[in-house]
């Protein structure tokens, strides 16, 4: 799970201070969580996480209504498993300040290639086997 922590905001510009600086890099099937830190003055809550018009919908869910509100400070969404590496999703975070005024900030999520653990294990085992064989051959030729 990837957590995007909101640590603050600017009521004049609507800009949020995010742990990933507004550009999340995710992989297929990964869960994204937006979390407002308790000390994220003046951000009181997240009111919505809508997709921008004409963007790639990278989210999936059993009810088709993701991103989903967990509570006023936490939202979550799942990245679809059929998205493509390089897909970019532009979306908004609608947030409310301490005076009850709503603001909008526009970050994005990019889909990075996923590196399967099984492939990693195969590469490591292959490299170790090759190293062992080369070492044996080197010792035999001495």
N, CA, C and O atoms as a MOPAC input file, in Angstrom:
PM7 MOZYME 1SCF
protein

 N      0.84500 1    -1.17600 1     0.00000 1
 C      0.00000 1     0.00000 1     0.00000 1
 C      0.88800 1     1.23600 1     0.00000 1
 O      1.89000 1     1.30800 1     0.71100 1
 N      0.49900 1     2.18900 1    -0.80200 1
 C      1.20400 1     3.47100 1    -0.87600 1
 C      0.34900 1     4.51100 1    -0.18700 1
 O     -0.82100 1     4.68600 1    -0.52400 1
 N      0.93900 1     5.21000 1     0.79200 1
 C      0.21400 1     6.24400 1     1.51900 1
 C      0.70300 1     7.62300 1     1.10200 1
 O      1.90000 1     7.90800 1     1.12900 1
 N     -0.23700 1     8.47000 1     0.71700 1
 C      0.04600 1     9.86600 1     0.39500 1
 C     -0.40100 1    10.67300 1     1.60400 1
 O     -1.59600 1    10.80000 1     1.87100 1
 N      0.56300 1    11.21600 1     2.32900 1
 C      0.24700 1    11.95700 1     3.54200 1
 C      0.14800 1    13.44200 1     3.22900 1
 O      1.04600 1    14.02400 1     2.62100 1
 N     -0.95000 1    14.04000 1     3.65000 1
 C     -1.15000 1    15.48200 1     3.50300 1
 C     -0.67300 1    16.12400 1     4.79900 1
 O     -1.22600 1    15.87500 1     5.87000 1
 N      0.36200 1    16.95500 1     4.68800 1
 C      0.96100 1    17.54800 1     5.88800 1
 C      0.65500 1    19.02600 1     6.05400 1
 O      1.03100 1    19.62900 1     7.05900 1
 N     -0.02300 1    19.61400 1     5.07800 1
 C     -0.37400 1    21.02600 1     5.18000 1
 C     -0.98500 1    21.52400 1     3.89400 1
 O     -1.07500 1    20.79200 1     2.90900 1
 N     -1.40600 1    22.77400 1     3.90700 1
 C     -2.00500 1    23.35900 1     2.71900 1
 C     -1.95300 1    24.86800 1     2.77200 1
 O     -1.70100 1    25.46400 1     3.82000 1
 N     -2.19500 1    25.47700 1     1.62200 1
 C     -2.18000 1    26.93200 1     1.49800 1
 C     -3.58000 1    27.38900 1     1.11400 1
 O     -4.07000 1    27.04300 1     0.03800 1
 N     -4.23300 1    28.16400 1     1.98100 1
 C     -5.60800 1    28.56900 1     1.70500 1
 C     -5.70200 1    29.61100 1     0.58900 1
 O     -6.76400 1    29.77400 1    -0.01100 1
 N     -4.61500 1    30.30900 1     0.30600 1
 C     -4.63200 1    31.30400 1    -0.77400 1
 C     -4.57900 1    30.65400 1    -2.15100 1
 O     -5.23800 1    31.11300 1    -3.08400 1
 N     -3.79100 1    29.58200 1    -2.27900 1
 C     -3.58300 1    28.94400 1    -3.58100 1
 C     -4.28600 1    27.59900 1    -3.73000 1
 O     -4.48600 1    27.12400 1    -4.84700 1
 N     -4.66100 1    26.98400 1    -2.61000 1
 C     -5.25800 1    25.64600 1    -2.64500 1
 C     -4.22900 1    24.53800 1    -2.70700 1
 O     -4.59100 1    23.36200 1    -2.67600 1
 N     -2.94500 1    24.88500 1    -2.79500 1
 C     -1.88000 1    23.89700 1    -2.91300 1
 C     -1.75400 1    23.10200 1    -1.61300 1
 O     -1.75100 1    23.66800 1    -0.52000 1
 N     -1.65200 1    21.78900 1    -1.75400 1
 C     -1.42600 1    20.91300 1    -0.61500 1
 C      0.03800 1    20.51800 1    -0.54100 1
 O      0.72000 1    20.43900 1    -1.56300 1
 N      0.51400 1    20.27100 1     0.65900 1
 C      1.85600 1    19.72000 1     0.85000 1
 C      1.66200 1    18.21500 1     1.01800 1
 O      1.10000 1    17.75300 1     2.01000 1
 N      2.13900 1    17.46100 1     0.02900 1
 C      1.97000 1    16.01000 1     0.01100 1
 C      3.31300 1    15.31600 1     0.19700 1
 O      4.35300 1    15.84000 1    -0.20200 1
 N      3.28300 1    14.14500 1     0.80000 1
 C      4.51100 1    13.38800 1     1.05200 1
 C      5.23900 1    13.00900 1    -0.23400 1
 O      6.45600 1    12.82400 1    -0.21700 1
 N      4.52000 1    12.89100 1    -1.34700 1
 C      5.16300 1    12.54500 1    -2.62900 1
 C      5.25700 1    13.74700 1    -3.56400 1
 O      5.47700 1    13.59500 1    -4.76600 1
 N      5.09000 1    14.92800 1    -3.00900 1
 C      5.19700 1    16.19800 1    -3.74100 1
 C      4.19600 1    16.32400 1    -4.89600 1
 O      4.42200 1    17.08700 1    -5.83500 1
 N      3.08600 1    15.57100 1    -4.82400 1
 C      2.02800 1    15.70400 1    -5.81000 1
 C      2.13800 1    14.80500 1    -7.02400 1
 O      1.32200 1    14.89400 1    -7.94100 1
 N      3.15300 1    13.92900 1    -7.03900 1
 C      3.28800 1    12.98900 1    -8.15600 1
 C      3.54500 1    11.59400 1    -7.58400 1
 O      4.66900 1    11.25300 1    -7.21600 1
 N      2.48700 1    10.80800 1    -7.52100 1
 C      2.57300 1     9.45300 1    -6.99300 1
 C      2.99200 1     8.50600 1    -8.09400 1
 O      2.48400 1     8.57700 1    -9.21300 1
 N      3.91600 1     7.62300 1    -7.77800 1
 C      4.33400 1     6.57700 1    -8.71100 1
 C      3.84300 1     5.25800 1    -8.13600 1
 O      4.26300 1     4.84800 1    -7.05300 1
 N      2.95600 1     4.59900 1    -8.86400 1
 C      2.31100 1     3.37600 1    -8.37500 1
 C      2.48900 1     2.24700 1    -9.38000 1
 O      2.94400 1     2.46100 1   -10.50300 1
 N      2.12100 1     1.04100 1    -8.95700 1
 C      2.16700 1    -0.12200 1    -9.84700 1
 C      0.77100 1    -0.73600 1    -9.93100 1
 O     -0.10900 1    -0.43000 1    -9.12600 1
 N      0.58900 1    -1.59900 1   -10.91000 1
 C     -0.69300 1    -2.27700 1   -11.11700 1
 C     -1.13500 1    -2.97300 1    -9.83000 1
 O     -0.33300 1    -3.60900 1    -9.14600 1
 N     -2.42600 1    -2.84000 1    -9.51300 1
 C     -2.98800 1    -3.54800 1    -8.37200 1
 C     -2.65800 1    -2.95800 1    -7.00600 1
 O     -3.10500 1    -3.48300 1    -5.98600 1
 N     -1.89500 1    -1.89200 1    -6.97000 1
 C     -1.49400 1    -1.31400 1    -5.68200 1
 C     -2.63200 1    -0.49600 1    -5.06500 1
 O     -3.40800 1     0.14300 1    -5.77600 1
 N     -2.71900 1    -0.52500 1    -3.74400 1
 C     -3.69700 1     0.30100 1    -3.02900 1
 C     -3.05200 1     1.64500 1    -2.70000 1
 O     -1.92000 1     1.71100 1    -2.22100 1
 N     -3.80600 1     2.71700 1    -2.97000 1
 C     -3.38200 1     4.08100 1    -2.66400 1
 C     -4.22900 1     4.56600 1    -1.48900 1
 O     -5.44100 1     4.35600 1    -1.45400 1
 N     -3.58100 1     5.20900 1    -0.54400 1
 C     -4.31100 1     5.76800 1     0.60000 1
 C     -3.91300 1     7.22100 1     0.77200 1
 O     -2.72900 1     7.55100 1     0.83200 1
 N     -4.91500 1     8.08300 1     0.85200 1
 C     -4.69300 1     9.50000 1     1.14700 1
 C     -4.98900 1     9.70600 1     2.61700 1
 O     -6.04300 1     9.29300 1     3.10000 1
 N     -4.07600 1    10.33700 1     3.33500 1
 C     -4.23700 1    10.50100 1     4.78100 1
 C     -3.88700 1    11.92400 1     5.17600 1
 O     -2.80800 1    12.41700 1     4.84500 1
 N     -4.79700 1    12.59100 1     5.88600 1
 C     -4.52900 1    13.91400 1     6.41700 1
 C     -3.86200 1    13.74200 1     7.77300 1
 O     -4.44400 1    13.17100 1     8.69500 1
 N     -2.63800 1    14.23900 1     7.88600 1
 C     -1.92500 1    14.17300 1     9.16200 1
 C     -2.64200 1    15.07900 1    10.16800 1
 O     -3.15600 1    16.13400 1     9.79500 1
 N     -2.67700 1    14.67800 1    11.41600 1
 C     -3.38700 1    15.45200 1    12.44400 1
 C     -2.86200 1    16.87000 1    12.59900 1
 O     -3.58600 1    17.75600 1    13.05200 1
 N     -1.60600 1    17.08900 1    12.22400 1
 C     -1.00700 1    18.42700 1    12.34500 1
 C     -0.96600 1    19.14900 1    11.00400 1
 O     -0.13100 1    20.03200 1    10.81100 1
 N     -1.84900 1    18.79300 1    10.07400 1
 C     -1.82200 1    19.32800 1     8.70800 1
 C     -2.55200 1    20.66600 1     8.58900 1
 O     -3.31100 1    20.86700 1     7.64200 1
 N     -2.34100 1    21.55900 1     9.51000 1
 C     -2.99900 1    22.87000 1     9.50800 1
 C     -2.78300 1    23.56600 1     8.17400 1
 O     -1.63800 1    23.59100 1     7.72300 1
 N     -3.74800 1    24.11400 1     7.52100 1
 C     -5.14700 1    24.31100 1     7.88500 1
 C     -6.08500 1    23.24600 1     7.32600 1
 O     -7.29600 1    23.46100 1     7.28400 1
 N     -5.54800 1    22.09300 1     6.89300 1
 C     -6.38400 1    21.05900 1     6.27200 1
 C     -7.15000 1    20.30800 1     7.36000 1
 O     -6.55500 1    19.72300 1     8.26500 1
 N     -8.47600 1    20.33500 1     7.25500 1
 C     -9.32500 1    19.65800 1     8.23600 1
 C     -9.80900 1    18.31500 1     7.69700 1
 O     -9.88900 1    17.33500 1     8.43800 1
 N    -10.13600 1    18.27400 1     6.39500 1
 C    -10.68500 1    17.04300 1     5.84200 1
 C    -10.51100 1    16.99600 1     4.33000 1
 O    -10.25800 1    18.00500 1     3.67300 1
 N    -10.65800 1    15.78200 1     3.80600 1
 C    -10.73600 1    15.56200 1     2.36600 1
 C    -12.21400 1    15.40100 1     2.04200 1
 O    -12.89600 1    14.56400 1     2.63300 1
 N    -12.70800 1    16.20400 1     1.10400 1
 C    -14.12000 1    16.15900 1     0.73000 1
 C    -14.36200 1    15.27900 1    -0.49300 1
 O    -15.46800 1    14.77400 1    -0.68900 1
 N    -13.32900 1    15.09600 1    -1.31600 1
 C    -13.48700 1    14.27400 1    -2.50600 1
 C    -12.16700 1    14.07400 1    -3.21600 1
 O    -11.22300 1    14.84300 1    -3.03800 1
 N    -12.11600 1    13.01300 1    -4.03700 1
 C    -10.93300 1    12.71700 1    -4.85200 1
 C    -11.42300 1    12.36600 1    -6.25800 1
 O    -11.33200 1    11.21200 1    -6.67700 1
 N    -11.94700 1    13.37000 1    -6.99300 1
 C    -12.48500 1    13.09800 1    -8.33000 1
 C    -11.39000 1    13.06500 1    -9.40200 1
 O    -10.34200 1    13.69700 1    -9.27000 1
 N    -11.67000 1    12.30900 1   -10.46400 1
 C    -10.77000 1    12.29200 1   -11.62400 1
 C    -10.99400 1    13.55100 1   -12.45000 1
 O    -12.10500 1    14.07800 1   -12.50200 1
 N     -9.94200 1    14.02600 1   -13.09000 1
 C    -10.06200 1    15.15800 1   -14.00600 1
 C    -10.69300 1    14.65200 1   -15.30700 1
 O    -10.61900 1    13.46500 1   -15.62600 1
 N    -11.30700 1    15.56000 1   -16.04200 1
 C    -11.89100 1    15.21000 1   -17.34100 1
 C    -10.78100 1    14.78300 1   -18.30100 1
 O     -9.66800 1    15.30500 1   -18.24900 1
 N    -11.09300 1    13.84200 1   -19.16500 1
 C    -10.16700 1    13.37400 1   -20.21100 1
 C     -8.86900 1    12.79900 1   -19.66300 1
 O     -7.82000 1    12.95300 1   -20.28800 1
 N     -8.91600 1    12.14700 1   -18.51900 1
 C     -7.72300 1    11.49300 1   -17.98500 1
 C     -7.93500 1     9.98600 1   -18.01500 1
 O     -9.05600 1     9.51900 1   -18.21800 1
 N     -6.87600 1     9.23100 1   -17.81600 1
 C     -6.95600 1     7.77700 1   -17.78100 1
 C     -7.48000 1     7.34000 1   -16.41700 1
 O     -6.91100 1     7.69400 1   -15.38500 1
 N     -8.56800 1     6.57100 1   -16.41700 1
 C     -9.10700 1     6.04400 1   -15.16400 1
 C     -8.30800 1     4.79900 1   -14.79800 1
 O     -8.47900 1     3.73900 1   -15.39900 1
 N     -7.43700 1     4.94200 1   -13.80800 1
 C     -6.57000 1     3.83700 1   -13.40000 1
 C     -7.12100 1     3.06000 1   -12.21200 1
 O     -6.52300 1     2.07500 1   -11.77900 1
 N     -8.26600 1     3.50200 1   -11.68200 1
 C     -8.80300 1     2.89600 1   -10.46700 1
 C     -9.74500 1     1.74400 1   -10.77100 1
 O    -10.32900 1     1.66800 1   -11.85200 1
 N     -9.88300 1     0.85600 1    -9.80900 1
 C    -10.82200 1    -0.25300 1    -9.94000 1
 C    -11.46700 1    -0.48300 1    -8.58900 1
 O    -10.95900 1    -0.03600 1    -7.56100 1
 N    -12.57400 1    -1.17100 1    -8.59900 1
 C    -13.22100 1    -1.50300 1    -7.34000 1
 C    -14.44500 1    -2.34600 1    -7.56800 1
 O    -15.00500 1    -2.36200 1    -8.66400 1
 N    -14.86300 1    -3.04600 1    -6.53600 1
 C    -15.99400 1    -3.94100 1    -6.69400 1
 C    -17.30300 1    -3.19600 1    -6.90300 1
 O    -18.25400 1    -3.75300 1    -7.45100 1
 N    -17.36100 1    -1.92800 1    -6.46700 1
 C    -18.60000 1    -1.17400 1    -6.67500 1
 C    -18.42800 1    -0.01600 1    -7.65900 1
 O    -19.37100 1     0.73400 1    -7.91400 1
 N    -17.22200 1     0.12400 1    -8.20900 1
 C    -16.98600 1     1.15600 1    -9.21200 1
 C    -17.00700 1     2.57200 1    -8.67700 1
 O    -17.09000 1     3.51700 1    -9.46100 1
 N    -16.93400 1     2.74700 1    -7.37100 1
 C    -17.00300 1     4.08000 1    -6.79000 1
 C    -15.71400 1     4.46900 1    -6.07500 1
 O    -15.75000 1     5.18900 1    -5.07700 1
 N    -14.60500 1     4.01100 1    -6.56500 1
 C    -13.33500 1     4.38100 1    -5.94200 1
 C    -12.78300 1     5.60900 1    -6.63500 1
 O    -13.06300 1     5.78400 1    -7.82100 1
 N    -12.03800 1     6.45200 1    -6.00100 1
 C    -11.60300 1     6.44500 1    -4.61000 1
 C    -12.76600 1     6.54100 1    -3.62700 1
 O    -13.80500 1     7.14200 1    -3.90000 1
 N    -12.54500 1     5.93100 1    -2.49200 1
 C    -13.59500 1     5.77400 1    -1.49100 1
 C    -13.20000 1     6.42000 1    -0.17400 1
 O    -12.05000 1     6.34200 1     0.25700 1
 N    -14.16500 1     7.05200 1     0.44900 1
 C    -13.96400 1     7.70500 1     1.73900 1
 C    -14.00000 1     6.66900 1     2.85700 1
 O    -14.95600 1     5.90300 1     2.98000 1
 N    -12.93200 1     6.65500 1     3.67800 1
 C    -12.93500 1     5.82000 1     4.88500 1
 C    -13.46800 1     6.64100 1     6.05700 1
 O    -14.30200 1     6.17100 1     6.83100 1
 N    -12.98000 1     7.86200 1     6.17300 1
 C    -13.49100 1     8.84700 1     7.12300 1
 C    -13.04700 1    10.20700 1     6.60300 1
 O    -12.48200 1    10.28100 1     5.51200 1
 N    -13.28000 1    11.27900 1     7.34100 1
 C    -13.01800 1    12.61700 1     6.79500 1
 C    -11.54100 1    12.88400 1     6.51300 1
 O    -11.21900 1    13.81100 1     5.76900 1
 N    -10.64400 1    12.09600 1     7.08700 1
 C     -9.21000 1    12.31700 1     6.88600 1
 C     -8.52200 1    11.19700 1     6.11100 1
 O     -7.31200 1    11.25900 1     5.89200 1
 N     -9.25600 1    10.18900 1     5.69700 1
 C     -8.66400 1     9.04000 1     5.01300 1
 C     -9.52800 1     8.58800 1     3.84400 1
 O    -10.72900 1     8.36200 1     3.99400 1
 N     -8.90200 1     8.45800 1     2.68000 1
 C     -9.54300 1     7.92600 1     1.48700 1
 C     -8.63200 1     6.84700 1     0.92600 1
 O     -7.43400 1     6.82300 1     1.20600 1
 N     -9.20700 1     5.95600 1     0.13300 1
 C     -8.39000 1     4.91200 1    -0.48700 1
 C     -8.92500 1     4.55100 1    -1.86300 1
 O    -10.08400 1     4.80300 1    -2.19100 1
 N     -8.04500 1     3.95200 1    -2.65800 1
 C     -8.42000 1     3.47400 1    -3.98500 1
 C     -7.46000 1     2.36500 1    -4.38600 1
 O     -6.33800 1     2.29200 1    -3.88500 1
 N     -7.90500 1     1.50800 1    -5.28900 1
 C     -7.05600 1     0.44900 1    -5.81700 1
 C     -6.75300 1     0.74600 1    -7.27700 1
 O     -7.64000 1     1.11300 1    -8.04700 1
 N     -5.48500 1     0.58000 1    -7.64500 1
 C     -5.08500 1     0.71100 1    -9.04300 1
 C     -5.52900 1    -0.56600 1    -9.76000 1
 O     -5.32000 1    -1.66800 1    -9.25200 1
 N     -6.13200 1    -0.42200 1   -10.92300 1
 C     -6.58000 1    -1.57800 1   -11.69500 1
 C     -5.38000 1    -2.44400 1   -12.10500 1
 O     -4.25600 1    -1.95600 1   -12.22700 1
 N     -5.64400 1    -3.71300 1   -12.30900 1
 C     -4.56500 1    -4.61400 1   -12.73900 1
 C     -4.36400 1    -4.58800 1   -14.25200 1
 O     -3.37600 1    -5.12400 1   -14.75400 1
 N     -5.29200 1    -3.97000 1   -14.98100 1
 C     -5.17200 1    -3.93100 1   -16.44000 1
 C     -4.68700 1    -2.57700 1   -16.97200 1
 O     -4.81000 1    -2.29700 1   -18.16400 1
 N     -4.13400 1    -1.73900 1   -16.08400 1
 C     -3.57800 1    -0.47000 1   -16.55400 1
 C     -2.25000 1    -0.73100 1   -17.25900 1
 O     -1.68400 1    -1.81800 1   -17.14500 1
 N     -1.76200 1     0.25700 1   -17.97700 1
 C     -0.52500 1     0.10700 1   -18.73500 1
 C      0.59200 1     0.93700 1   -18.10500 1
 O      0.35700 1     2.03000 1   -17.59000 1
 N      1.80500 1     0.40100 1   -18.15600 1
 C      2.96700 1     1.15100 1   -17.70500 1
 C      3.01200 1     2.46800 1   -18.47500 1
 O      2.87900 1     2.48400 1   -19.69800 1
 N      3.19600 1     3.55200 1   -17.76200 1
 C      3.23500 1     4.87400 1   -18.38300 1
 C      1.91200 1     5.61600 1   -18.33900 1
 O      1.87400 1     6.81700 1   -18.60700 1
 N      0.80900 1     4.91600 1   -18.00100 1
 C     -0.47100 1     5.60900 1   -17.85600 1
 C     -0.35300 1     6.68100 1   -16.78200 1
 O      0.32200 1     6.49100 1   -15.77100 1
 N     -1.01900 1     7.81000 1   -17.01500 1
 C     -1.01900 1     8.91000 1   -16.05600 1
 C     -2.46400 1     9.29400 1   -15.77900 1
 O     -3.27000 1     9.45800 1   -16.69500 1
 N     -2.76900 1     9.43000 1   -14.50800 1
 C     -4.10400 1     9.82200 1   -14.08000 1
 C     -4.02200 1    11.17900 1   -13.38900 1
 O     -3.36300 1    11.32300 1   -12.36000 1
 N     -4.69500 1    12.16700 1   -13.96200 1
 C     -4.79500 1    13.47900 1   -13.33300 1
 C     -6.08000 1    13.50200 1   -12.52200 1
 O     -7.14600 1    13.13400 1   -13.01600 1
 N     -5.97100 1    13.93200 1   -11.28600 1
 C     -7.14100 1    13.95100 1   -10.40900 1
 C     -7.07300 1    15.16800 1    -9.50200 1
 O     -6.10700 1    15.92900 1    -9.53900 1
 N     -8.08200 1    15.34300 1    -8.70600 1
 C     -8.12200 1    16.46000 1    -7.76500 1
 C     -8.29900 1    15.93800 1    -6.35200 1
 O     -8.87300 1    14.87000 1    -6.13600 1
 N     -7.80600 1    16.69700 1    -5.40300 1
 C     -8.13800 1    16.47900 1    -4.00000 1
 C     -8.89900 1    17.72100 1    -3.56300 1
 O     -8.34900 1    18.82200 1    -3.53300 1
 N    -10.16600 1    17.53200 1    -3.22500 1
 C    -10.98400 1    18.63500 1    -2.72200 1
 C    -10.86900 1    18.57100 1    -1.20100 1
 O    -11.21500 1    17.56600 1    -0.57800 1
 N    -10.37600 1    19.66500 1    -0.61600 1
 C    -10.15100 1    19.66700 1     0.82900 1
 C    -10.79400 1    20.87700 1     1.48800 1
 O    -11.02200 1    21.90900 1     0.85700 1
 N    -11.07700 1    20.72300 1     2.75900 1
 C    -11.72800 1    21.78300 1     3.52900 1
 C    -10.75500 1    22.30700 1     4.58200 1
 O    -10.04400 1    21.53800 1     5.23000 1
 N    -10.73800 1    23.64700 1     4.74200 1
 C     -9.84700 1    24.26200 1     5.73000 1
 C    -10.56500 1    24.47800 1     7.06800 1
 O    -11.73500 1    24.12900 1     7.22100 1
 N     -9.84500 1    25.05700 1     8.02500 1
 C    -10.37600 1    25.25900 1     9.37500 1
 C    -11.57600 1    26.20100 1     9.42200 1
 O    -12.33500 1    26.17900 1    10.39100 1
 N    -11.76200 1    27.03800 1     8.38000 1
 C    -12.92300 1    27.93300 1     8.31200 1
 C    -14.09800 1    27.30500 1     7.56000 1
 O    -15.13500 1    27.94400 1     7.38300 1
 N    -13.93500 1    26.05000 1     7.11700 1
 C    -15.00100 1    25.36700 1     6.39200 1
 C    -15.04100 1    25.67500 1     4.90700 1
 O    -16.00700 1    25.32300 1     4.23000 1
 N    -13.99300 1    26.33500 1     4.38200 1
 C    -13.93400 1    26.69700 1     2.96400 1
 C    -13.27700 1    25.55200 1     2.18300 1
 O    -12.26600 1    24.99800 1     2.61300 1
 N    -13.86000 1    25.20800 1     1.04200 1
 C    -13.31300 1    24.14600 1     0.18900 1
 C    -12.27000 1    24.68800 1    -0.77200 1
 O    -12.38700 1    25.80900 1    -1.26700 1
 N    -11.24500 1    23.87800 1    -1.03300 1
 C    -10.15300 1    24.19500 1    -1.96000 1
 C     -9.89600 1    22.95800 1    -2.80900 1
 O    -10.27900 1    21.84800 1    -2.43800 1
 N     -9.24700 1    23.15600 1    -3.94800 1
 C     -8.92800 1    22.03900 1    -4.84300 1
 C     -7.45400 1    22.06700 1    -5.20700 1
 O     -6.89200 1    23.11600 1    -5.52500 1
 N     -6.83500 1    20.88000 1    -5.15300 1
 C     -5.44000 1    20.70600 1    -5.55600 1
 C     -5.39700 1    19.57100 1    -6.57600 1
 O     -6.13000 1    18.59000 1    -6.44600 1
 N     -4.54500 1    19.69900 1    -7.58500 1
 C     -4.51500 1    18.75200 1    -8.70000 1
 C     -3.19200 1    17.99900 1    -8.81500 1
 O     -2.29800 1    18.44600 1    -9.53400 1
 N     -3.04700 1    16.87100 1    -8.12700 1
 C     -1.85800 1    16.02500 1    -8.28300 1
 C     -2.04800 1    15.00400 1    -9.40600 1
 O     -3.02400 1    15.07600 1   -10.15400 1
 N     -1.11800 1    14.05500 1    -9.52400 1
 C     -1.25900 1    13.00200 1   -10.52500 1
 C     -0.64100 1    11.70800 1   -10.03600 1
 O      0.17000 1    11.69800 1    -9.10900 1
 N     -1.03700 1    10.61600 1   -10.67400 1
 C     -0.49600 1     9.29300 1   -10.39100 1
 C      0.00100 1     8.71400 1   -11.70800 1
 O     -0.73000 1     8.69400 1   -12.69800 1
 N      1.25100 1     8.24100 1   -11.72000 1
 C      1.83500 1     7.57900 1   -12.88800 1
 C      2.01900 1     6.10100 1   -12.57700 1
 O      2.34300 1     5.72400 1   -11.45100 1
 N      1.80800 1     5.27500 1   -13.59100 1
 C      1.97400 1     3.83300 1   -13.42800 1
 C      3.38400 1     3.43500 1   -13.86100 1
 O      3.77800 1     3.62200 1   -15.01200 1
 N      4.12500 1     2.88400 1   -12.91200 1
 C      5.47700 1     2.39300 1   -13.15600 1
 C      5.43000 1     0.90700 1   -13.47900 1
 O      4.45100 1     0.23100 1   -13.16400 1
 N      6.48900 1     0.39600 1   -14.10900 1
 C      6.51300 1    -1.04700 1   -14.36000 1
 C      6.55600 1    -1.80500 1   -13.03700 1
 O      7.23000 1    -1.38500 1   -12.09700 1
 N      5.84100 1    -2.91400 1   -12.97000 1
 C      5.90400 1    -3.75000 1   -11.77100 1
 C      6.95300 1    -4.82200 1   -12.00500 1
 O      7.05200 1    -5.38600 1   -13.09400 1
 N      7.72000 1    -5.09000 1   -10.98500 1
 C      8.79100 1    -6.07900 1   -11.06200 1
 C      8.36400 1    -7.27200 1   -10.23300 1
 O      8.37600 1    -7.22000 1    -9.00300 1
 N      7.98800 1    -8.34000 1   -10.90000 1
 C      7.45000 1    -9.50700 1   -10.21400 1
 C      8.50000 1   -10.15000 1    -9.30900 1
 O      9.63900 1   -10.33700 1    -9.73700 1
 N      8.14600 1   -10.49400 1    -8.06700 1
 C      9.08400 1   -11.14000 1    -7.15000 1
 C      9.63600 1   -12.45000 1    -7.69700 1
 O     10.80300 1   -12.76500 1    -7.46700 1
 N      8.82500 1   -13.21700 1    -8.41200 1
 C      9.31300 1   -14.48700 1    -8.96200 1
 C     10.42900 1   -14.25200 1    -9.96300 1
 O     11.39300 1   -15.01600 1   -10.00800 1
 N     10.31100 1   -13.20900 1   -10.76100 1
 C     11.35600 1   -12.88000 1   -11.71800 1
 C     12.63000 1   -12.47500 1   -10.99000 1
 O     13.72600 1   -12.86100 1   -11.39800 1
 N     12.49900 1   -11.71300 1    -9.93500 1
 C     13.65300 1   -11.29600 1    -9.14700 1
 C     14.37100 1   -12.50400 1    -8.56300 1
 O     15.59800 1   -12.57500 1    -8.61900 1
 N     13.63400 1   -13.44700 1    -8.00800 1
 C     14.23600 1   -14.65800 1    -7.44300 1
 C     14.96100 1   -15.43600 1    -8.53300 1
 O     16.06900 1   -15.92400 1    -8.31100 1
 N     14.35100 1   -15.55600 1    -9.70200 1
 C     14.98400 1   -16.27600 1   -10.81500 1
 C     16.29200 1   -15.62000 1   -11.22800 1
 O     17.27800 1   -16.31200 1   -11.47800 1
 N     16.31100 1   -14.31300 1   -11.30100 1
 C     17.52800 1   -13.59100 1   -11.69000 1
 C     18.62000 1   -13.79100 1   -10.64600 1
 O     19.77400 1   -14.03000 1   -11.00200 1
 N     18.27900 1   -13.69800 1    -9.37400 1
 C     19.26800 1   -13.85900 1    -8.30700 1
 C     19.82600 1   -15.27700 1    -8.30100 1
 O     21.04000 1   -15.46200 1    -8.20900 1
 N     18.96200 1   -16.27600 1    -8.39700 1
 C     19.41500 1   -17.67400 1    -8.41400 1
 C     20.29800 1   -17.92500 1    -9.62900 1
 O     21.33100 1   -18.58600 1    -9.52300 1
 N     19.89600 1   -17.40200 1   -10.77400 1
 C     20.71400 1   -17.56400 1   -11.98300 1
 C     22.07600 1   -16.91300 1   -11.84200 1
 O     23.08500 1   -17.49100 1   -12.24700 1
 N     22.11800 1   -15.72700 1   -11.27800 1
 C     23.39300 1   -15.02900 1   -11.08800 1
 C     24.29200 1   -15.78900 1   -10.11700 1
 O     25.49800 1   -15.88700 1   -10.34100 1
 N     23.71900 1   -16.32500 1    -9.04500 1
 C     24.51400 1   -17.10800 1    -8.08700 1
 C     25.05400 1   -18.38000 1    -8.72800 1
 O     26.21100 1   -18.73500 1    -8.50400 1
 N     24.24700 1   -19.06700 1    -9.51500 1
 C     24.68900 1   -20.29000 1   -10.19600 1
 C     25.81000 1   -19.98000 1   -11.17900 1
 O     26.79200 1   -20.72000 1   -11.25000 1
 N     25.67700 1   -18.90800 1   -11.93000 1
 C     26.72200 1   -18.51500 1   -12.87900 1
 C     28.01100 1   -18.16200 1   -12.14900 1
 O     29.09400 1   -18.54200 1   -12.59200 1
 N     27.91000 1   -17.44900 1   -11.05300 1
 C     29.08700 1   -17.08900 1   -10.26000 1
 C     29.78000 1   -18.33700 1    -9.73400 1
 O     31.00700 1   -18.42500 1    -9.77200 1
 N     29.01300 1   -19.29800 1    -9.24600 1
 C     29.57500 1   -20.54200 1    -8.72800 1
 C     30.30600 1   -21.30100 1    -9.83200 1
 O     31.42700 1   -21.76500 1    -9.62200 1
 N     29.69100 1   -21.43300 1   -10.99900 1
 C     30.32700 1   -22.15000 1   -12.10600 1
 C     31.59800 1   -21.45400 1   -12.57800 1
 O     32.60000 1   -22.11800 1   -12.84400 1
 N     31.57600 1   -20.15500 1   -12.68400 1
 C     32.77800 1   -19.41300 1   -13.08300 1
 C     33.88700 1   -19.55300 1   -12.05000 1
 O     35.05700 1   -19.68700 1   -12.40800 1
 N     33.52700 1   -19.52200 1   -10.77000 1
 C     34.51600 1   -19.68100 1    -9.70900 1
 C     35.16100 1   -21.06100 1    -9.78100 1
 O     36.37800 1   -21.18800 1    -9.64900 1
 N     34.34100 1   -22.09900 1    -9.99100 1
 C     34.89000 1   -23.47500 1   -10.10500 1
 C     35.81700 1   -23.57800 1   -11.29900 1
 O     36.88100 1   -24.19000 1   -11.20400 1
 N     35.43800 1   -22.99600 1   -12.41000 1
 C     36.27300 1   -23.06300 1   -13.60300 1
 C     37.58500 1   -22.31500 1   -13.39600 1
 O     38.64500 1   -22.78000 1   -13.81500 1
 N     37.50900 1   -21.16500 1   -12.75400 1
 C     38.70900 1   -20.37000 1   -12.47000 1
 C     39.66800 1   -21.16800 1   -11.55500 1
 O     40.87800 1   -21.15700 1   -11.78300 1
 N     39.14700 1   -21.84700 1   -10.54000 1
 C     39.99400 1   -22.62300 1    -9.62500 1
 C     40.62300 1   -23.80200 1   -10.32400 1
 O     41.76400 1   -24.15700 1   -10.02800 1
 N     39.90100 1   -24.42200 1   -11.25300 1
 C     40.40600 1   -25.58400 1   -11.97700 1
 C     41.54600 1   -25.19100 1   -12.91200 1
 O     42.47000 1   -25.97400 1   -13.12900 1
 N     41.48300 1   -23.97300 1   -13.46800 1
 C     42.49800 1   -23.52200 1   -14.42700 1
 C     43.74500 1   -22.95200 1   -13.75500 1
 O     44.67600 1   -22.55500 1   -14.45700 1
 N     43.80000 1   -22.89700 1   -12.46100 1
 C     44.97100 1   -22.32800 1   -11.76200 1
 C     46.08400 1   -23.26000 1   -11.72200 1
 O     47.13800 1   -22.93800 1   -11.17300 1

